[in-house]
Amino acid sequence: MKTITPERAAELVKAGATLIDIRENNEYAHENIPGARHHALSQIGPTSVLRAGDTVLIYHCKSGGRTTMNAGRLADAAGNCDVYVMGGGIEAWKCAGFATSARPARESGADNRQSGLLERLTSIFRG
């Protein structure tokens, strides 16, 4: 699978490619690239990401590590599509100046639970 820049990914998406976010549900809920299709890596199986009309798929995660480590599995799930990894993930997308849809931590249920747990643990240790 070839690694491409966020700029190249944006060009391909504009031409009809599909951007696929493989991060887990809580990560996607917190921040995502508008228009990206979400398929959590933990749920991806053979051809599970394919939809009618898909010809070019671009996978991304937070920083590129998960997509690179799972390149073979992701390529298999893409069937006969042309497949790319967006190098640097959503972090590189933002650094390139492209927009994301971000929610404050309190709006995401998972983040809210983590924050609540952190607050409780902090209060316990502060006594």
Secondary structure, 3 states (H helix, E strand, C coil): CEEECHHHHHHHHHCCCEEEECCCHHHHHHEECCCCEECCHHHCCCCCCCCCCCCEEEEECCCCHHHHHCHHHHHHHCCCCEEEEECCHHHHHHHCCCCCEECCHHHCHHHHHHHHHHHHHHHHHHC
